Amino acid sequence: MPAVDLPRIKRQIHDLMDYFHAPAAFRREINHLFFNYAHHALNFSDYSKRKPLIPSYHLPAPLVRQLEIDLKPIINQYSQAALALADELWQDSYIEVQKTAIFILNAALSDNPAPIRERLETWLTPEMDNDLAAYLITQGTKNLSTSFPKAWEKMVDVWLDQKQPKMTAFGLQAVIESVKNPNYSNLPNIFRLVSPFIQEPQSIFRHELELLITALAERSPTETGFFILQILALSSSKLTRRLVKNCLPAFSQTIQQELQLILTD
């Protein structure tokens, strides 16, 4: 991997932008650029205990940051061309190229959220590499959830309603990310989406549900405390009570005491 020379990187990315309206050529050139900066000697054990499902260039962070900086204004100006470019890059075999497709998709919002939502629903699959899926959920859905919350909620509903447990887990992860996003404000709809999963939980989703309750408690402790009290009044599930007990430290002492009164009944 060559030393990071930011002025040189800026020139190379500036040249890459000439291919923005030619998706196949852009894909060829971005792979050439990434290959030149790849950490080919990085040992698998150096960065992960889990073998990734797709190959990686292991790029230097300044290169990725500069690429995103240069892409943003062009995406804003040419949203339709950006979608065509995202489609092309998504077909690539390298995770950094696919992450670039996700970045473009998230930034390509216009007045119509449908093209974004359709791609997100198509791209996310149970077989996807976990790192790539996490990036799609955290980065690819961010602008959709804040700019078009109704479209985001319908998309998450689709994921939560899937028969494959992996897709349901992805849906719960998407909800967690929106709870953490201060620009997303419709918490009542979050409560509506997740209520069935907390009231009648499955052990396979225990980790996601604990993270979700904790995130809600940190975001809005009073509302979440009232929501959990309602859940406990309706649910006879032992796992629900266990989930709430595990999440008690996320609440204030006052709310903890209210919840404990129900949990000890």
Helices and strands as residue ranges (DSSP letters): H 6-16, G 17-19, H 23-37, H 44-47, H 61-77, H 79-90, H 95-107, H 114-123, H 130-135, I 136-140, H 142-147, H 149-160, H 165-180, H 187-199, G 203-205, H 206-219, H 221-234, H 238-247, G 248-250, H 253-263
